[in-house]
Amino acid sequence: MRTTVGIIGGGPAGLLLARLLHRAGLDCVVLESRERRYVEARQRAGILEQGTVDVLRECGAGARMDREGLLHRGIELRFEGRAHRIDFPALADGRSVMVYAQTEVVKDLVALQLADGPPLLFGAEVLTVEDPDSATPTVRFRHEGREQTLSCDFVAGCDGFHGVARGAIPAERTAVFERDYPYSWLGVLADVPPSCEELIYARHRRGFALHSMRSPQVSRLYLQVPAGTDPAGWSDERIWDELATRFAVDGDWALERGPITAKSVTPMRAYVQEPMRHGRLFLAGDAAHIVPPTGAKGLNLAVTDVVTLARALTLHHETGSTELLDSYSETCLRRVWQAERFSAFMTDTLHPHPDRTPFEERLRLAQLERIAASPAASAELAENYVGLPLS
């Protein structure tokens, strides 16, 4: 097989990149190791920044999102029994976010790809990326029981942290920065209408809690728990009681309860690998960086990576210029580190830490008090949450 861009990974990053390249007239092939049913069922993030929403609309993947997504114009911070709303449009130049599950984004992009896009091969297990620093890199993969080779001009590694692409860059040419947190999130899906119109981020002495939603009928909720927690050890009643305690606020607000249909534990970690390019191999999304989910940046960072890469590949295709390709890693990493900074701030501020002193914990509460009292501090949070404009 021969193509211009070989894309490893059929998640939102790889699929969106294929869509953008197809619309720009570039050939590409997407190799996804899992089957379609699995890919379209993976539960992941559900908050789309304004820039992500705009990109999906522009590439033709926004129709169902606009019909079924939930536009959010703010979030609520809860601490010390009080609530403070962050008004996004008022504080961030009219921008907002959309609650629309990554699962649904993937379904929309898969449908477009199969209808009129370039080849998308499910069940294609990538074995190696060979000669990435040459003019003719190749991707060796196994599909339908036999090994095949995809010859490319460029390779895009969109296959996540555990994928093959990241490991194809020699370790001696990379720098790794990482941080593991001593707590995780216990996440649940519940068949009950959300108890709020906008997301609630709650800091309680017992731990952090987040109230989100997947639809007007399905709630998505999270609890801070110790790292290594087994979700089976948490009964439904215990989960609802703990959520009610952590969300408690002065007034008559009540947490609605319903059947819990899924439980899982998400580790909290941060990771960045530099550079994001080696020869003609370019990393995007979780293949290059991971952020703790508190800032809702993971999917959105992947989108900005592939938008940047699509622009660079398009410029090269149209003019032969390598200017944007050469600056790809530097351009992406500037934004990545800003997202890491914001995600670390949200995580450290909202999560009680078992190793902090009482003095250090009070500093975190003082930071929340400042956000609640200062329009400038509220604006900084809002601007980072809705996403820095795509340049």
C-alpha positions as CSV (number, residue, x, y, z in Angstrom):
1,M,0.0,0.0,0.0
2,R,1.1,3.6,-0.7
3,T,-0.2,6.9,0.6
4,T,0.9,10.4,1.5
5,V,0.1,10.3,5.2
6,G,-0.2,7.1,7.2
7,I,-2.3,7.7,10.3
8,I,-1.9,5.3,13.2
9,G,-5.0,5.3,15.5
10,G,-8.7,5.7,14.7
11,G,-9.7,7.7,17.7
12,P,-10.8,11.3,17.5
13,A,-7.3,12.6,16.8
14,G,-6.6,10.2,13.9
15,L,-10.1,10.5,12.4
16,L,-10.2,14.3,12.6
17,L,-6.8,14.5,11.0
18,A,-7.9,12.2,8.2
19,R,-11.0,14.4,7.7
20,L,-9.0,17.6,7.5
21,L,-6.4,16.1,5.1
22,H,-9.2,14.6,2.9
23,R,-10.8,18.1,2.6
24,A,-7.4,19.5,1.7
25,G,-6.9,17.0,-1.1
26,L,-4.2,14.9,0.6
27,D,-4.3,11.0,0.5
28,C,-4.1,9.2,3.8
29,V,-4.9,5.8,5.3
30,V,-6.1,5.3,8.9
31,L,-5.0,2.1,10.7
32,E,-6.9,1.3,13.9
33,S,-6.0,-1.8,15.9
34,R,-9.5,-2.3,17.4
35,E,-12.8,-3.2,15.7
36,R,-15.4,-0.6,15.0
37,R,-17.8,-1.7,17.7
38,Y,-15.1,-1.2,20.4
39,V,-13.9,2.1,19.0
40,E,-17.4,3.6,19.0
41,A,-18.1,2.4,22.6
42,R,-15.0,3.8,24.4
43,Q,-16.1,6.1,27.1
44,R,-13.9,9.2,27.3
45,A,-14.1,12.9,27.9
46,G,-17.2,14.9,27.0
47,I,-16.3,18.6,27.2
48,L,-15.5,20.3,23.9
49,E,-13.8,23.7,23.9
50,Q,-15.0,26.5,21.6
51,G,-12.2,25.8,19.2
52,T,-13.0,22.1,19.0
53,V,-16.6,22.8,18.4
54,D,-15.7,25.2,15.6
55,V,-13.3,22.7,13.9
56,L,-15.9,19.9,14.0
57,R,-18.5,22.2,12.4
58,E,-16.1,23.4,9.7
59,C,-15.1,19.8,8.7
60,G,-18.7,18.7,8.4
61,A,-18.9,16.7,11.7
62,G,-21.0,19.1,13.7
63,A,-24.6,18.5,12.7
64,R,-25.5,15.9,15.4
65,M,-23.4,17.7,17.9
66,D,-25.4,20.9,17.4
67,R,-28.6,18.9,17.7
68,E,-27.8,16.8,20.7
69,G,-24.9,18.5,22.5
70,L,-25.4,20.6,25.6
71,L,-24.1,24.1,25.4
72,H,-22.6,25.2,28.7
73,R,-22.1,28.9,29.4
74,G,-20.4,28.4,32.8
75,I,-19.4,26.1,35.6
76,E,-20.0,26.2,39.3
77,L,-17.3,26.0,42.0
78,R,-18.4,24.8,45.4
79,F,-16.4,25.0,48.6
80,E,-17.0,25.6,52.3
81,G,-20.8,25.1,51.7
82,R,-20.9,28.0,49.2
83,A,-21.3,28.1,45.4
84,H,-19.7,30.5,42.9
85,R,-20.6,30.6,39.2
86,I,-18.0,31.3,36.5
87,D,-19.8,33.0,33.6
88,F,-17.9,32.0,30.4
89,P,-19.4,34.4,27.8
90,A,-19.1,37.3,30.1
91,L,-15.5,36.6,31.1
92,A,-14.1,35.0,27.9
93,D,-15.2,37.1,25.0
94,G,-18.5,35.3,24.4
95,R,-17.0,31.8,24.2
96,S,-18.6,28.7,25.8
97,V,-18.1,24.9,25.9
98,M,-20.2,22.0,24.6
99,V,-20.9,18.8,26.5
100,Y,-20.9,16.1,23.9
101,A,-19.3,12.7,24.6
102,Q,-16.1,11.7,22.8
103,T,-17.9,8.5,22.0
104,E,-20.3,10.5,19.9
105,V,-17.6,12.5,18.2
106,V,-15.9,9.3,17.1
107,K,-19.2,7.9,15.8
108,D,-19.7,11.0,13.7
109,L,-16.2,11.0,12.3
110,V,-16.3,7.3,11.5
111,A,-19.5,7.7,9.6
112,L,-18.1,10.5,7.5
113,Q,-14.9,8.6,6.9
114,L,-16.7,5.5,5.7
115,A,-19.1,7.5,3.6
116,D,-16.7,9.6,1.5
117,G,-13.3,9.6,3.2
118,P,-10.0,7.9,2.7
119,P,-9.4,4.2,3.8
120,L,-10.1,3.4,7.4
121,L,-9.0,-0.1,8.4
122,F,-10.3,-1.5,11.6
123,G,-8.5,-4.5,13.2
124,A,-5.2,-3.3,11.7
125,E,-2.6,-3.9,14.3
126,V,0.5,-1.7,13.7
127,L,3.7,-3.7,14.5
128,T,6.4,-1.1,13.7
129,V,7.2,2.2,12.2
130,E,10.3,1.8,10.2
131,D,12.8,4.5,9.0
132,P,10.8,7.4,10.4
133,D,13.8,9.7,9.8
134,S,14.1,8.9,6.2
135,A,12.2,10.3,3.2
136,T,10.2,7.1,2.9
137,P,9.0,5.9,6.3
138,T,6.9,2.7,6.3
139,V,4.3,1.3,8.7
140,R,4.2,-2.5,9.1
141,F,0.9,-3.9,10.3
142,R,-1.2,-7.0,10.5
143,H,-4.7,-7.0,9.0
144,E,-7.1,-9.9,8.4
145,G,-4.4,-12.4,9.3
146,R,-1.5,-11.2,7.1
147,E,1.3,-8.7,7.5
148,Q,1.3,-5.7,5.2
149,T,3.4,-2.6,4.6
150,L,2.1,0.9,4.2
151,S,4.7,3.2,2.5
152,C,4.2,6.9,3.3
153,D,5.6,10.4,2.9
154,F,4.7,11.1,6.5
155,V,3.4,9.2,9.5
156,A,1.0,10.6,12.2
157,G,1.1,8.8,15.5
158,C,-2.4,9.2,17.0
159,D,-2.4,5.9,18.8
160,G,-2.3,7.0,22.4
161,F,0.2,6.5,25.3
162,H,0.4,2.7,24.8
163,G,0.6,2.8,21.0
164,V,3.5,2.0,18.8
165,A,4.3,5.5,17.4
166,R,5.7,7.0,20.7
167,G,8.1,4.1,21.0
168,A,9.4,4.6,17.5
169,I,11.3,7.7,18.6
170,P,14.7,6.7,20.0
171,A,14.7,7.2,23.8
172,E,18.0,9.1,23.6
173,R,16.4,11.7,21.5
174,T,13.5,12.4,23.8
175,A,12.9,14.1,27.2
176,V,10.1,12.9,29.4
177,F,8.3,15.0,32.1
178,E,5.7,13.2,34.2
179,R,3.8,13.4,37.5
180,D,1.6,10.8,39.2
181,Y,-1.0,11.8,41.7
182,P,-1.8,9.8,44.9
183,Y,-5.5,9.8,44.1
184,S,-7.8,8.8,41.3
185,W,-11.4,9.5,40.1
186,L,-14.2,7.0,40.7
187,G,-16.5,7.7,37.8
188,V,-20.1,6.6,37.4
189,L,-22.8,6.8,34.7
190,A,-26.3,7.0,36.1
191,D,-29.7,6.8,34.4
192,V,-31.0,10.0,36.1
193,P,-31.5,13.5,34.8
194,P,-28.6,15.8,35.9
195,S,-29.3,17.7,39.1
196,C,-27.7,20.8,37.6
197,E,-27.7,22.7,34.3
198,E,-23.9,23.3,34.3
199,L,-21.0,21.3,35.6
200,I,-20.2,21.5,39.4
201,Y,-16.7,21.3,40.6
202,A,-16.8,20.7,44.4
203,R,-13.9,20.8,46.9
204,H,-14.8,19.2,50.2
205,R,-12.5,18.2,53.1
206,R,-13.4,14.5,52.3
207,G,-12.3,15.0,48.7
208,F,-13.2,16.4,45.3
209,A,-16.4,15.7,43.4
210,L,-17.6,16.6,39.9
211,H,-21.1,16.6,38.6
212,S,-21.3,16.4,34.8
213,M,-23.7,14.8,32.3
214,R,-23.9,12.9,29.0
215,S,-27.4,13.9,28.1
216,P,-30.6,15.3,29.6
217,Q,-31.3,11.8,30.9
218,V,-27.9,10.5,31.9
219,S,-25.6,11.9,34.6
220,R,-21.8,11.5,34.8
221,L,-20.3,11.9,38.2
222,Y,-16.9,11.6,39.8
223,L,-15.4,11.2,43.3
224,Q,-11.8,11.6,44.4
225,V,-10.6,8.3,45.8
226,P,-7.2,6.9,46.8
227,A,-5.0,5.6,43.9
228,G,-5.6,1.9,43.4
229,T,-9.2,1.9,44.5
230,D,-11.4,-1.0,43.3
231,P,-14.7,0.3,42.1
232,A,-16.4,-2.9,43.2
233,G,-15.7,-1.8,46.8
234,W,-18.1,1.1,46.4
235,S,-21.8,0.2,46.6
236,D,-24.3,2.4,44.8
237,E,-25.7,3.7,48.1
238,R,-22.2,4.6,49.3
239,I,-21.5,6.5,46.1
240,W,-24.7,8.5,46.2
241,D,-24.2,9.3,49.9
242,E,-20.6,10.5,49.4
243,L,-21.6,12.6,46.4
244,A,-24.4,14.2,48.3
245,T,-22.0,15.1,51.2
246,R,-19.4,16.6,48.9
247,F,-21.9,18.6,46.8
248,A,-23.7,19.9,49.9
249,V,-24.3,23.7,49.8
250,D,-26.3,26.2,51.7
251,G,-29.9,26.3,50.3
252,D,-32.4,23.8,49.0
253,W,-30.3,22.1,46.3
254,A,-30.6,18.3,46.2
255,L,-28.8,15.6,44.4
256,E,-31.1,13.4,42.3
257,R,-30.4,9.7,42.6
258,G,-30.9,6.9,40.1
259,P,-29.6,3.5,38.8
260,I,-25.8,3.5,38.3
261,T,-25.1,1.7,35.1
262,A,-21.2,1.9,35.0
263,K,-18.3,2.4,37.4
264,S,-14.7,2.9,36.6
265,V,-11.5,4.3,38.2
266,T,-9.4,6.8,36.3
267,P,-5.8,7.4,37.5
268,M,-4.6,10.9,37.7
269,R,-1.3,11.7,35.9
270,A,0.5,14.2,33.8
271,Y,3.0,13.3,31.0
272,V,4.8,15.1,28.2
273,Q,7.3,13.7,25.8
274,E,9.5,16.1,23.8
275,P,9.9,16.6,20.9
276,M,6.6,15.6,19.2
277,R,8.4,14.9,15.9
278,H,11.2,12.6,14.8
279,G,12.0,12.9,11.1
280,R,8.7,12.3,9.3
281,L,6.9,10.9,12.3
282,F,4.7,13.3,14.1
283,L,3.0,12.5,17.4
284,A,-0.5,13.9,18.3
285,G,-2.7,13.6,21.4
286,D,-2.1,11.1,24.1
287,A,0.9,9.7,22.2
288,A,2.8,12.8,23.2
289,H,1.0,14.1,26.3
290,I,-1.5,13.3,29.0
291,V,-3.2,15.8,31.4
292,P,-5.2,15.1,34.5
293,P,-8.9,15.4,33.6
294,T,-9.7,18.2,36.0
295,G,-9.1,20.9,33.3
296,A,-11.0,19.0,30.5
297,K,-8.0,19.4,28.2
298,G,-7.2,15.9,26.9
299,L,-9.4,15.6,23.8
300,N,-9.1,19.3,23.1
301,L,-5.3,19.2,23.1
302,A,-5.5,16.3,20.6
303,V,-7.7,18.4,18.3
304,T,-5.3,21.4,18.4
305,D,-2.4,19.0,17.6
306,V,-4.0,17.6,14.5
307,V,-5.3,21.0,13.3
308,T,-1.7,22.2,13.5
309,L,-0.4,19.1,11.8
310,A,-3.0,19.3,9.0
311,R,-2.1,22.9,8.3
312,A,1.6,22.0,8.1
313,L,1.0,19.1,5.8
314,T,-1.4,21.1,3.6
315,L,1.2,23.9,3.2
316,H,3.8,21.4,2.2
317,H,1.4,19.7,-0.2
318,E,0.5,23.1,-1.9
319,T,3.9,24.9,-1.8
320,G,6.6,22.4,-0.9
321,S,7.4,24.5,2.2
322,T,8.5,22.7,5.3
323,E,8.2,25.7,7.6
324,L,5.2,24.6,9.6
325,L,6.3,21.0,9.7
326,D,9.7,22.1,11.1
327,S,8.0,24.2,13.8
328,Y,5.2,21.6,14.6
329,S,6.6,20.3,17.8
330,E,7.5,23.7,19.2
331,T,4.1,25.1,18.2
332,C,2.2,22.3,19.9
333,L,4.3,22.1,23.0
334,R,3.7,25.8,23.8
335,R,0.0,25.0,24.0
336,V,0.6,21.7,25.7
337,W,2.5,23.2,28.6
338,Q,-0.2,25.9,29.1
339,A,-2.8,23.1,29.3
340,E,-0.6,21.2,31.7
341,R,-0.2,24.3,33.9
342,F,-4.0,24.9,34.0
343,S,-4.8,21.3,34.6
344,A,-2.3,21.1,37.4
345,F,-3.7,24.3,38.9
346,M,-7.3,22.9,38.8
347,T,-6.2,19.6,40.2
348,D,-4.0,20.9,43.0
349,T,-6.6,23.5,44.0
350,L,-9.7,21.3,44.1
351,H,-8.3,18.1,45.5
352,P,-7.3,17.7,49.1
353,H,-3.9,16.0,49.3
354,P,-3.0,13.4,51.9
355,D,0.5,14.8,52.3
356,R,-0.3,18.5,52.6
357,T,-0.1,20.4,55.9
358,P,-3.2,22.2,57.2
359,F,-1.4,25.5,56.2
360,E,-1.1,24.3,52.6
361,E,-4.7,23.2,52.5
362,R,-5.8,26.6,53.7
363,L,-3.8,28.2,50.9
364,R,-5.9,26.2,48.3
365,L,-9.1,27.5,49.9
366,A,-7.7,31.0,49.8
367,Q,-7.1,30.5,46.1
368,L,-10.8,29.6,45.6
369,E,-11.8,32.6,47.7
370,R,-9.8,34.8,45.4
371,I,-11.4,33.3,42.3
372,A,-14.8,34.0,43.8
373,A,-14.0,37.6,44.8
374,S,-11.8,38.7,41.9
375,P,-13.2,39.3,38.3
376,A,-9.7,39.0,37.0
377,A,-9.1,35.6,38.6
378,S,-12.4,34.4,37.4
379,A,-11.7,35.6,33.9
380,E,-8.3,33.8,33.9
381,L,-10.0,30.5,34.8
382,A,-12.8,31.0,32.3
383,E,-10.4,31.9,29.4
384,N,-8.3,28.8,30.1
385,Y,-11.3,26.5,30.5
386,V,-13.1,27.5,27.2
387,G,-9.7,27.1,25.5
388,L,-7.2,29.5,24.1
389,P,-8.1,30.6,20.5
390,L,-6.6,28.5,17.7
391,S,-4.0,30.6,16.0
